[in-house]
């Protein structure tokens, strides 16, 4: 993995991490009453934040693998799994955030949640196959 690709994964990780903290704080304070009015919304919001933060850490770890020369990358395009993890996190957590806030109808964003979950699974499989 080139330094540019490692840098891209680090940037994605930092954006996901920083926004995860901000969204978590937003949900715990600004959105607290609104989330409490909807059954299960607070738990869903918390789960989305946790998934987002865990995957931010995963991307940060992936960005460091080649930088530290722990293991040489298996192919020139070996960073695709990280991009898939980032996209899956955006779809999975993002759809939950939108549904909890009521910004768009639940029926409109509901299909994104399982698609995002499958995308996360695909990203992890790609990482496991060396497509970091």
Backbone as a printed PyTorch tensor [residue, N CA C, xyz], in Angstrom:
tensor([[[  0.8580,  -1.1740,   0.0000],
         [  0.0000,   0.0000,   0.0000],
         [  0.9010,   1.2320,   0.0000]],

        [[  0.6490,   2.1500,  -0.8970],
         [  1.4680,   3.3500,  -0.9570],
         [  1.1030,   4.2940,   0.1750]],

        [[  1.9760,   5.2660,   0.3930],
         [  1.7090,   6.2540,   1.4350],
         [  0.4220,   7.0290,   1.1560]],

        [[  0.1300,   7.2890,  -0.1280],
         [ -1.1090,   7.9970,  -0.4750],
         [ -2.3330,   7.1900,  -0.0680]],

        [[ -2.2780,   5.8800,  -0.2930],
         [ -3.4070,   5.0340,   0.0700],
         [ -3.5340,   4.9220,   1.5870]],

        [[ -2.4100,   4.8240,   2.2840],
         [ -2.4470,   4.8130,   3.7520],
         [ -3.0100,   6.1240,   4.2730]],

        [[ -2.5980,   7.2150,   3.6550],
         [ -3.0810,   8.5400,   4.0610],
         [ -4.5870,   8.6490,   3.8360]],

        [[ -5.0810,   8.1020,   2.7340],
         [ -6.5230,   8.1360,   2.4550],
         [ -7.2860,   7.3790,   3.5400]],

        [[ -6.8100,   6.1940,   3.9020],
         [ -7.4840,   5.4270,   4.9550],
         [ -7.4220,   6.1670,   6.2910]],

        [[ -6.2730,   6.8020,   6.5900],
         [ -6.1640,   7.5820,   7.8370],
         [ -7.1450,   8.7470,   7.8370]],

        [[ -7.2850,   9.3940,   6.6990],
         [ -8.2290,  10.5170,   6.6090],
         [ -9.6610,  10.0400,   6.7840]],

        [[-10.0070,   8.9290,   6.1240],
         [-11.3520,   8.3680,   6.3100],
         [-11.5840,   8.0030,   7.7800]],

        [[-10.5760,   7.4080,   8.4000],
         [-10.6900,   7.0280,   9.8140],
         [-10.8790,   8.2540,  10.7000]],

        [[-10.1410,   9.3120,  10.4190],
         [-10.2690,  10.5090,  11.2520],
         [-11.6150,  11.1970,  11.0580]],

        [[-12.1100,  11.2260,   9.8380],
         [-13.4360,  11.8060,   9.5770],
         [-14.5100,  10.9860,  10.2850]],

        [[-14.4180,   9.6470,  10.1410],
         [-15.4100,   8.7910,  10.7970],
         [-15.3140,   8.8890,  12.3170]],

        [[-14.1000,   8.9530,  12.8540],
         [-13.9270,   9.0380,  14.3030],
         [-14.4320,  10.3640,  14.8610]],

        [[-14.0210,  11.4510,  14.2400],
         [-14.4410,  12.7710,  14.7150],
         [-15.9500,  12.9530,  14.5960]],

        [[-16.5070,  12.5440,  13.4640],
         [-17.9580,  12.6970,  13.3090],
         [-18.7050,  11.7460,  14.2380]],

        [[-18.1360,  10.5720,  14.5130],
         [-18.7640,   9.6370,  15.4550],
         [-18.8600,  10.2190,  16.8510]],

        [[-17.7830,  10.8670,  17.2900],
         [-17.8070,  11.5230,  18.6020],
         [-18.8520,  12.6370,  18.5960]],

        [[-18.8320,  13.4600,  17.5530],
         [-19.7920,  14.5640,  17.4640],
         [-21.2300,  14.0930,  17.4180]],

        [[-21.4870,  13.0610,  16.6340],
         [-22.8440,  12.5310,  16.5130],
         [-23.2810,  11.8800,  17.8270]],

        [[-22.3390,  11.2190,  18.5100],
         [-22.6590,  10.6280,  19.8110],
         [-23.0440,  11.6910,  20.8250]],

        [[-22.2720,  12.7750,  20.8430],
         [-22.5680,  13.8920,  21.7580],
         [-23.8990,  14.5370,  21.3910]],

        [[-24.1170,  14.7380,  20.0990],
         [-25.3670,  15.3150,  19.6120],
         [-26.5600,  14.4740,  20.0670]],

        [[-26.4490,  13.1610,  19.9370],
         [-27.5350,  12.2740,  20.3470],
         [-27.7540,  12.2650,  21.8500]],

        [[-26.6680,  12.3260,  22.6010],
         [-26.7770,  12.2700,  24.0650],
         [-27.3170,  13.5610,  24.6700]],

        [[-27.1540,  14.6610,  23.9690],
         [-27.5700,  15.9440,  24.5440],
         [-28.6940,  16.5930,  23.7440]],

        [[-28.4040,  17.0380,  22.5430],
         [-29.3770,  17.7710,  21.7390],
         [-30.5800,  16.9100,  21.3540]],

        [[-30.3370,  15.6600,  21.0080],
         [-31.3990,  14.7780,  20.5240],
         [-32.0110,  13.9120,  21.6310]],

        [[-31.5480,  14.0650,  22.8530],
         [-31.9450,  13.1760,  23.9430],
         [-33.4630,  13.0410,  24.0830]],

        [[-34.1570,  14.1620,  24.1370],
         [-35.6160,  14.1180,  24.3190],
         [-36.3210,  13.5180,  23.1010]],

        [[-35.8870,  13.9040,  21.9210],
         [-36.5200,  13.3930,  20.7080],
         [-36.3030,  11.8810,  20.5830]],

        [[-35.0970,  11.4060,  20.8870],
         [-34.8200,   9.9770,  20.8150],
         [-35.6220,   9.2040,  21.8650]],

        [[-35.8350,   9.8240,  23.0210],
         [-36.5970,   9.1620,  24.0910],
         [-38.0690,   8.9830,  23.7120]],

        [[-38.5840,   9.8400,  22.8320],
         [-39.9860,   9.7600,  22.4160],
         [-40.2630,   8.5900,  21.4710]],

        [[-39.2290,   8.1260,  20.7780],
         [-39.3910,   7.0360,  19.8100],
         [-38.8690,   5.7430,  20.4380]],

        [[-39.7080,   4.7260,  20.5280],
         [-39.2680,   3.4640,  21.1340],
         [-38.0520,   2.8780,  20.3980]],

        [[-37.0070,   2.6220,  21.1500],
         [-35.8040,   1.9980,  20.6030],
         [-34.8510,   2.9320,  19.8890]],

        [[-35.2320,   4.1840,  19.6910],
         [-34.3920,   5.1110,  18.9250],
         [-33.0650,   5.3860,  19.6260]],

        [[-33.1020,   5.5400,  20.9270],
         [-31.8640,   5.8160,  21.6690],
         [-30.8850,   4.6480,  21.5610]],

        [[-31.3940,   3.4280,  21.6840],
         [-30.5400,   2.2440,  21.5410],
         [-30.0050,   2.1240,  20.1210]],

        [[-30.8320,   2.4140,  19.1410],
         [-30.3950,   2.3560,  17.7420],
         [-29.3100,   3.3870,  17.4700]],

        [[-29.5070,   4.6080,  17.9850],
         [-28.5270,   5.6830,  17.8130],
         [-27.1920,   5.2610,  18.4250]],

        [[-27.2510,   4.7220,  19.6410],
         [-26.0320,   4.2800,  20.3270],
         [-25.3270,   3.1850,  19.5340]],

        [[-26.0850,   2.2250,  19.0190],
         [-25.4870,   1.1430,  18.2290],
         [-24.8140,   1.6950,  16.9710]],

        [[-25.4510,   2.6470,  16.3140],
         [-24.8720,   3.2350,  15.1080],
         [-23.5560,   3.9510,  15.4210]],

        [[-23.5200,   4.6790,  16.5290],
         [-22.2860,   5.3680,  16.9390],
         [-21.1870,   4.3480,  17.2400]],

        [[-21.5340,   3.2790,  17.9380],
         [-20.5380,   2.2540,  18.2710],
         [-19.9800,   1.6150,  16.9950]],

        [[-20.8500,   1.2480,  16.0720],
         [-20.3820,   0.6710,  14.8050],
         [-19.4770,   1.6590,  14.0670]],

        [[-19.8690,   2.9110,  14.0400],
         [-19.0670,   3.9200,  13.3470],
         [-17.6900,   4.0450,  13.9910]],

        [[-17.6360,   4.1070,  15.3120],
         [-16.3530,   4.2630,  15.9980],
         [-15.4720,   3.0260,  15.8420]],

        [[-16.0640,   1.8410,  15.9300],
         [-15.2750,   0.6180,  15.7630],
         [-14.6690,   0.5360,  14.3640]],

        [[-15.4380,   0.9390,  13.3670],
         [-14.9240,   0.8730,  12.0040],
         [-13.9410,   2.0040,  11.7180]],

        [[-14.0490,   3.1200,  12.4190],
         [-13.0220,   4.1600,  12.3040],
         [-11.6890,   3.6200,  12.8240]],

        [[-11.7410,   2.9200,  13.9540],
         [-10.5190,   2.3080,  14.4920],
         [ -9.9720,   1.2310,  13.5600]],

        [[-10.8640,   0.4650,  12.9460],
         [-10.4260,  -0.5610,  11.9990],
         [ -9.7000,   0.0780,  10.8130]],

        [[-10.2530,   1.1560,  10.2680],
         [ -9.5960,   1.8300,   9.1470],
         [ -8.2480,   2.4080,   9.5640]],

        [[ -8.1810,   2.9600,  10.7670],
         [ -6.9070,   3.4890,  11.2590],
         [ -5.8760,   2.3650,  11.3610]],

        [[ -6.2890,   1.2170,  11.8550],
         [ -5.3920,   0.0580,  11.9470],
         [ -4.9420,  -0.3990,  10.5640]],

        [[ -5.8730,  -0.4480,   9.6250],
         [ -5.5180,  -0.8570,   8.2620],
         [ -4.5230,   0.1150,   7.6370]],

        [[ -4.6720,   1.3910,   7.9370],
         [ -3.7510,   2.3740,   7.3550],
         [ -2.3380,   2.2030,   7.8990]],

        [[ -2.2130,   1.6360,   9.0790],
         [ -0.8950,   1.4850,   9.7100],
         [ -0.1980,   0.1880,   9.3170]],

        [[ -0.9140,  -0.7720,   8.7770],
         [ -0.3090,  -2.0730,   8.4740],
         [  0.8940,  -1.9240,   7.5510]],

        [[  0.7030,  -1.2690,   6.4240],
         [  1.8040,  -1.1390,   5.4760],
         [  2.8230,  -0.1110,   5.9360]],

        [[  2.3640,   0.9350,   6.6110],
         [  3.2700,   1.9770,   7.0670],
         [  4.3250,   1.3840,   7.9930]],

        [[  3.9230,   0.4640,   8.8310],
         [  4.8460,  -0.1720,   9.7770],
         [  5.5700,  -1.3610,   9.1590]],

        [[  5.2370,  -1.6940,   7.9200],
         [  5.8430,  -2.8240,   7.2140],
         [  5.6660,  -4.1380,   7.9740]],

        [[  4.5300,  -4.2770,   8.6420],
         [  4.2370,  -5.5110,   9.3510],
         [  4.1040,  -6.6500,   8.3510]],

        [[  3.4080,  -6.3830,   7.2770],
         [  3.2070,  -7.3870,   6.2460],
         [  3.1170,  -6.6600,   4.9130]],

        [[  3.8360,  -7.1110,   3.9140],
         [  3.7530,  -6.4100,   2.6320],
         [  2.3650,  -6.5680,   2.0180]],

        [[  1.9040,  -5.5500,   1.3110],
         [  0.5790,  -5.6500,   0.6840],
         [  0.5760,  -6.7120,  -0.4030]],

        [[ -0.5010,  -7.4660,  -0.5290],
         [ -0.5500,  -8.5340,  -1.5160],
         [ -0.7490,  -8.0670,  -2.9520]],

        [[ -1.2520,  -6.8640,  -3.1410],
         [ -1.4820,  -6.3850,  -4.5000],
         [ -1.4770,  -4.8650,  -4.5210]],

        [[ -1.2600,  -4.2760,  -5.6990],
         [ -1.2270,  -2.8110,  -5.7950],
         [ -2.5380,  -2.1410,  -5.3930]],

        [[ -3.6740,  -2.8110,  -5.5660],
         [ -4.9600,  -2.2030,  -5.2120],
         [ -5.4980,  -2.8020,  -3.9180]],

        [[ -4.5990,  -3.0660,  -2.9630],
         [ -4.9720,  -3.7940,  -1.7560],
         [ -5.7520,  -2.9670,  -0.7420]],

        [[ -6.0390,  -1.7440,  -1.0390],
         [ -6.7470,  -0.9280,  -0.0510],
         [ -8.2460,  -0.8890,  -0.2750]],

        [[ -8.7680,  -1.6490,  -1.1970],
         [-10.1860,  -1.5840,  -1.5280],
         [-11.0890,  -2.0250,  -0.3790]],

        [[-10.6540,  -2.9480,   0.4600],
         [-11.4560,  -3.3730,   1.6060],
         [-11.7330,  -2.2280,   2.5680]],

        [[-10.7510,  -1.3660,   2.7640],
         [-10.9310,  -0.2040,   3.6320],
         [-11.9720,   0.7550,   3.0950]],

        [[-11.9530,   0.9710,   1.7760],
         [-12.9550,   1.8450,   1.1780],
         [-14.3500,   1.2450,   1.3070]],

        [[-14.4510,  -0.0670,   1.1590],
         [-15.7480,  -0.7420,   1.2870],
         [-16.2400,  -0.6450,   2.7350]],

        [[-15.3380,  -0.7900,   3.7130],
         [-15.7280,  -0.6230,   5.1240],
         [-16.2480,   0.7930,   5.3810]],

        [[-15.5750,   1.7800,   4.8290],
         [-16.0140,   3.1700,   5.0140],
         [-17.3980,   3.3920,   4.4040]],

        [[-17.6150,   2.8770,   3.2040],
         [-18.9220,   3.0310,   2.5500],
         [-20.0120,   2.2980,   3.3330]],

        [[-19.7080,   1.0980,   3.8000],
         [-20.6770,   0.3320,   4.5870],
         [-21.0550,   1.0340,   5.8730]],

        [[-20.0640,   1.6230,   6.5320],
         [-20.3270,   2.3630,   7.7690],
         [-21.2230,   3.5650,   7.4960]],

        [[-20.9420,   4.2730,   6.4120],
         [-21.7640,   5.4390,   6.0640],
         [-23.2130,   5.0300,   5.8100]],

        [[-23.4020,   3.9250,   5.0930],
         [-24.7700,   3.4720,   4.8050],
         [-25.4590,   2.9320,   6.0600]],

        [[-24.7660,   2.0910,   6.8210],
         [-25.3650,   1.4540,   7.9860],
         [-25.6730,   2.4880,   9.0710]],

        [[-24.6450,   3.1600,   9.5520],
         [-24.8560,   4.1330,  10.6300],
         [-25.6570,   5.3310,  10.1470]],

        [[-25.3570,   5.7960,   8.9350],
         [-26.0770,   6.9590,   8.4010],
         [-27.5680,   6.7360,   8.2810]],

        [[-27.9720,   5.5560,   7.8240],
         [-29.4070,   5.2860,   7.6900],
         [-30.0910,   5.2410,   9.0560]],

        [[-29.3910,   4.7340,  10.0520],
         [-29.9550,   4.7050,  11.4170],
         [-30.0890,   6.1210,  11.9580]],

        [[-29.0610,   6.9540,  11.7610],
         [-29.1390,   8.3420,  12.2190],
         [-30.3270,   9.0580,  11.5720]],

        [[-30.4650,   8.9140,  10.2640],
         [-31.5540,   9.5870,   9.5530],
         [-32.9170,   9.0940,  10.0240]],

        [[-33.0450,   7.7820,  10.2360],
         [-34.3190,   7.2310,  10.7030],
         [-34.6480,   7.7310,  12.1060]],

        [[-33.6610,   7.7690,  12.9790],
         [-33.8970,   8.2240,  14.3590],
         [-34.2620,   9.6980,  14.4200]],

        [[-33.6510,  10.4990,  13.5500],
         [-33.9330,  11.9300,  13.5670],
         [-35.2400,  12.2630,  12.8670]],

        [[-35.7570,  11.3340,  12.0700],
         [-36.9850,  11.6070,  11.3390],
         [-36.7790,  12.5710,  10.1870]],

        [[-35.5490,  12.7070,   9.7090],
         [-35.2360,  13.6150,   8.6050],
         [-35.9200,  13.1520,   7.3290]],

        [[-35.9110,  11.8570,   7.1080],
         [-36.6100,  11.2580,   5.9760],
         [-37.4340,  10.0960,   6.5160]],

        [[-38.3750,   9.6380,   5.7450],
         [-39.2380,   8.5620,   6.2300],
         [-38.4200,   7.2980,   6.4720]],

        [[-38.8340,   6.5550,   7.4790],
         [-38.1430,   5.3190,   7.8280],
         [-38.1770,   4.3310,   6.6660]],

        [[-39.2760,   4.3100,   5.9240],
         [-39.4050,   3.4090,   4.7870],
         [-38.3750,   3.7290,   3.6960]],

        [[-38.0030,   4.9930,   3.5840],
         [-37.0430,   5.3970,   2.5620],
         [-35.6250,   4.9520,   2.9150]],

        [[-35.2330,   5.0840,   4.1770],
         [-33.8590,   4.7490,   4.5650],
         [-33.7000,   3.3200,   5.0840]],

        [[-34.8110,   2.6630,   5.4240],
         [-34.7280,   1.3080,   5.9890],
         [-33.9440,   0.3320,   5.1120]],

        [[-34.0780,   0.3610,   3.7880],
         [-33.3020,  -0.5790,   2.9740],
         [-31.7910,  -0.3450,   3.0340]],

        [[-31.3750,   0.8750,   3.3640],
         [-29.9460,   1.1570,   3.4280],
         [-29.2530,   0.4460,   4.5860]],

        [[-29.9640,   0.2130,   5.6790],
         [-29.3330,  -0.3890,   6.8490],
         [-28.8160,  -1.7980,   6.5530]],

        [[-29.6370,  -2.7210,   6.0470],
         [-29.0860,  -4.0500,   5.7490],
         [-28.0750,  -4.0380,   4.6010]],

        [[-28.2530,  -3.1470,   3.6360],
         [-27.2690,  -3.0420,   2.5540],
         [-25.9330,  -2.5740,   3.1320]],

        [[-26.0000,  -1.6150,   4.0400],
         [-24.7780,  -1.1600,   4.7120],
         [-24.1390,  -2.2720,   5.5230]],

        [[-24.9490,  -3.0660,   6.2070],
         [-24.4300,  -4.1960,   6.9660],
         [-23.7520,  -5.2220,   6.0750]],

        [[-24.3840,  -5.5390,   4.9530],
         [-23.7670,  -6.4710,   3.9980],
         [-22.4830,  -5.8970,   3.4100]],

        [[-22.4670,  -4.5910,   3.2040],
         [-21.2650,  -3.9370,   2.6980],
         [-20.1410,  -4.0240,   3.7280]],

        [[-20.4710,  -3.8560,   5.0160],
         [-19.4640,  -4.0260,   6.0680],
         [-18.9120,  -5.4430,   6.0700]],

        [[-19.7920,  -6.4230,   5.9670],
         [-19.3580,  -7.8220,   5.9310],
         [-18.4360,  -8.0590,   4.7300]],

        [[-18.8040,  -7.5060,   3.5870],
         [-17.9860,  -7.6350,   2.3850],
         [-16.6140,  -6.9940,   2.5910]],

        [[-16.6050,  -5.8180,   3.1970],
         [-15.3380,  -5.1300,   3.4700],
         [-14.4250,  -5.9540,   4.3590]],

        [[-15.0040,  -6.5430,   5.4120],
         [-14.2010,  -7.3930,   6.3020],
         [-13.6900,  -8.6200,   5.5600]],

        [[-14.5010,  -9.2020,   4.6920],
         [-14.0560, -10.3560,   3.8990],
         [-12.9090,  -9.9560,   2.9820]],

        [[-13.0090,  -8.7900,   2.3780],
         [-11.9390,  -8.3090,   1.5010],
         [-10.6560,  -8.1020,   2.2760]],

        [[-10.7650,  -7.5280,   3.4810],
         [ -9.5880,  -7.3400,   4.3280],
         [ -8.9690,  -8.6990,   4.6590]],

        [[ -9.8240,  -9.6600,   4.9750],
         [ -9.3460, -11.0020,   5.2880],
         [ -8.6420, -11.6760,   4.1190]],

        [[ -9.0270, -11.3090,   2.9080],
         [ -8.3930, -11.8690,   1.7130],
         [ -7.1690, -11.0600,   1.2960]],

        [[ -6.8140, -10.0720,   2.0950],
         [ -5.6310,  -9.2640,   1.7880],
         [ -5.9030,  -8.0330,   0.9670]],

        [[ -7.1510,  -7.7310,   0.7090],
         [ -7.5100,  -6.5250,  -0.0510],
         [ -7.7740,  -5.3950,   0.9250]],

        [[ -6.7360,  -4.9800,   1.5940],
         [ -6.8450,  -3.9850,   2.6530],
         [ -7.2490,  -2.6540,   2.0720]]])
